[in-house]
Amino acid sequence: MPPVGFIMTNTDIGQTIRLEDGRTFTLRALRADDLEALRRAFLRLTPEEIEYRFFYRSRELPASVQAQVRGLDPARDAAFVIDDRGEIRAVADLHAAHAGAREAEFGLIVGKAVSGHGIGWLLMQRLLGEAKRRGLAALHGSVRADNDRMLELCRDLGATIAPDPDDPAIRRVTFTP
Ligand SMILES: CC(C)(COP(=O)(O)OP(=O)(O)OC[C@H]1O[C@@H](n2cnc3c(N)ncnc32)[C@H](O)[C@@H]1OP(=O)(O)O)[C@@H](O)C(=O)NCCC(=O)NCCS
C-alpha cells in the first residue's frame, strides 16, 4: 500500500502523484532526451547520495549512465523518473546484460528535495512490476552495508539481502519478481 495521502492519477505520459504536502510530480518512463535534465539532477545531489548510488564520488553524471541513456535499449533497459516540471528528482532503473537475459541489475536514487515521502518505495514497486512484466527471474542490486534506509526499503519489499563475497562493505540485494 502506498503511504497515506499518496494520490495517483493516470495521464497520457505517466502518472501524477500528489504528496501529502500537496506537491505534485509526474512518474514516467525515462526518455533519451532526458540527458540534460539528468545532468542537472546530478549536480543537485550531495556527495553522499552519489556515493551511495554509484560507490564513488563524481562531479558529473558518470559516463556509463550517459552512454546508457543515449543508447536506451528497450530490450535491456527500463527506467522511471520523477519529473518535477522538467526537473528530474528521482530515478529507478534496471539493466540487463543482453536481450533475453533472465536477470538484471537495478539502481535507485531519490534526491533530498523529495525523499522521505515514499517515492523510493513507489519507484521500486514500479521497477519490480516492470521486471515481472519482462519475465525476469531476479533483479539484483548492490547496496552499501551502511545504507540502512535502502536496505530496510528493500527488505520491506521482499528482497533477500546477502553479503557480497568480494566486498564486506557491500550487500547484494535480490528480488524475485
Ligand atoms: C535510499 C533512498 C532511495 C530512499 O528514498 P526515499 O524516497 O526517501 O524512500 P521512501 O520515502 O520510500 O522511504 C523508505 C521508507 O519507506 C518505508 N516503507 C516500507 N514499506 C513501505 C510501504 N509499504 N509504504 C510506504 N513506505 C514504506 C521504509 O521502511 C522507509 O521508512 P521510513 O521513512 O519510516 O524510514 C534515498 O534516500 C536515496 O536515493 N539515497 C541515495 C542513493 C541510494 O542510497 N541508492 C540505493 C542504492 S541503489
The ligand as an SDF file (V2000), in Angstrom:
LIG
                    3D

 48 50  0  0  0  0  0  0  0  0999 V2000
   17.5140    5.2590   -0.0390 C   0  0  0  0  0  0  0  0  0  0  0  0
   16.5870    6.1500   -0.8290 C   0  0  0  0  0  0  0  0  0  0  0  0
   16.3740    5.5760   -2.2280 C   0  0  0  0  0  0  0  0  0  0  0  0
   15.2450    6.2630   -0.1000 C   0  0  0  0  0  0  0  0  0  0  0  0
   14.3820    7.0570   -0.8750 O   0  0  0  0  0  0  0  0  0  0  0  0
   13.0370    7.6840   -0.2360 P   0  0  0  0  0  0  0  0  0  0  0  0
   12.1940    8.2210   -1.3090 O   0  0  0  0  0  0  0  0  0  0  0  0
   13.4150    8.5690    0.8810 O   0  0  0  0  0  0  0  0  0  0  0  0
   12.3630    6.3850    0.2900 O   0  0  0  0  0  0  0  0  0  0  0  0
   10.9210    6.2890    0.9470 P   0  0  0  0  0  0  0  0  0  0  0  0
   10.3780    7.6060    1.3940 O   0  0  0  0  0  0  0  0  0  0  0  0
   10.1160    5.4350    0.0670 O   0  0  0  0  0  0  0  0  0  0  0  0
   11.4000    5.6630    2.2680 O   0  0  0  0  0  0  0  0  0  0  0  0
   11.6700    4.4670    2.6130 C   0  0  0  0  0  0  0  0  0  0  0  0
   10.7230    4.3660    3.7450 C   0  0  0  0  0  0  0  0  0  0  0  0
    9.6230    3.6720    3.2600 O   0  0  0  0  0  0  0  0  0  0  0  0
    9.3340    2.6980    4.2090 C   0  0  0  0  0  0  0  0  0  0  0  0
    8.3600    1.7490    3.7260 N   0  0  0  0  0  0  0  0  0  0  0  0
    8.4410    0.4290    3.7690 C   0  0  0  0  0  0  0  0  0  0  0  0
    7.3350   -0.1210    3.3370 N   0  0  0  0  0  0  0  0  0  0  0  0
    6.5280    0.8660    2.9840 C   0  0  0  0  0  0  0  0  0  0  0  0
    5.2190    0.9100    2.4910 C   0  0  0  0  0  0  0  0  0  0  0  0
    4.5120   -0.1880    2.2440 N   0  0  0  0  0  0  0  0  0  0  0  0
    4.7090    2.0940    2.2310 N   0  0  0  0  0  0  0  0  0  0  0  0
    5.3840    3.1810    2.4660 C   0  0  0  0  0  0  0  0  0  0  0  0
    6.6110    3.2070    2.9560 N   0  0  0  0  0  0  0  0  0  0  0  0
    7.1800    2.0500    3.2130 C   0  0  0  0  0  0  0  0  0  0  0  0
   10.7180    2.2880    4.5410 C   0  0  0  0  0  0  0  0  0  0  0  0
   10.8810    1.4220    5.5530 O   0  0  0  0  0  0  0  0  0  0  0  0
   11.2730    3.6520    4.9090 C   0  0  0  0  0  0  0  0  0  0  0  0
   10.7250    4.0750    6.1300 O   0  0  0  0  0  0  0  0  0  0  0  0
   10.9400    5.4250    6.9380 P   0  0  0  0  0  0  0  0  0  0  0  0
   10.5900    6.5820    6.0630 O   0  0  0  0  0  0  0  0  0  0  0  0
    9.9840    5.2940    8.0730 O   0  0  0  0  0  0  0  0  0  0  0  0
   12.3780    5.4460    7.3740 O   0  0  0  0  0  0  0  0  0  0  0  0
   17.1740    7.6050   -0.9510 C   0  0  0  0  0  0  0  0  0  0  0  0
   17.4770    8.0820    0.3370 O   0  0  0  0  0  0  0  0  0  0  0  0
   18.4060    7.6830   -1.8280 C   0  0  0  0  0  0  0  0  0  0  0  0
   18.2920    7.8290   -3.0310 O   0  0  0  0  0  0  0  0  0  0  0  0
   19.6360    7.5860   -1.2570 N   0  0  0  0  0  0  0  0  0  0  0  0
   20.8620    7.7540   -2.0130 C   0  0  0  0  0  0  0  0  0  0  0  0
   21.0540    6.7160   -3.1010 C   0  0  0  0  0  0  0  0  0  0  0  0
   20.9220    5.3110   -2.6060 C   0  0  0  0  0  0  0  0  0  0  0  0
   21.2030    5.0190   -1.4660 O   0  0  0  0  0  0  0  0  0  0  0  0
   20.5230    4.4050   -3.5020 N   0  0  0  0  0  0  0  0  0  0  0  0
   20.4270    2.9920   -3.1700 C   0  0  0  0  0  0  0  0  0  0  0  0
   21.4800    2.1920   -3.8450 C   0  0  0  0  0  0  0  0  0  0  0  0
   20.8830    1.5110   -5.3600 S   0  0  0  0  0  0  0  0  0  0  0  0
  1  2  1  0
  2  3  1  0
  2  4  1  0
  2 36  1  0
  4  5  1  0
  5  6  1  0
  6  7  2  0
  6  8  1  0
  6  9  1  0
  9 10  1  0
 10 11  2  0
 10 12  1  0
 10 13  1  0
 13 14  1  0
 14 15  1  0
 15 16  1  0
 15 30  1  0
 16 17  1  0
 17 18  1  0
 17 28  1  0
 18 19  1  0
 18 27  1  0
 19 20  2  0
 20 21  1  0
 21 22  1  0
 21 27  2  0
 22 23  1  0
 22 24  2  0
 24 25  1  0
 25 26  2  0
 26 27  1  0
 28 29  1  0
 28 30  1  0
 30 31  1  0
 31 32  1  0
 32 33  2  0
 32 34  1  0
 32 35  1  0
 36 37  1  0
 36 38  1  0
 38 39  2  0
 38 40  1  0
 40 41  1  0
 41 42  1  0
 42 43  1  0
 43 44  2  0
 43 45  1  0
 45 46  1  0
 46 47  1  0
 47 48  1  0
M  END
$$$$
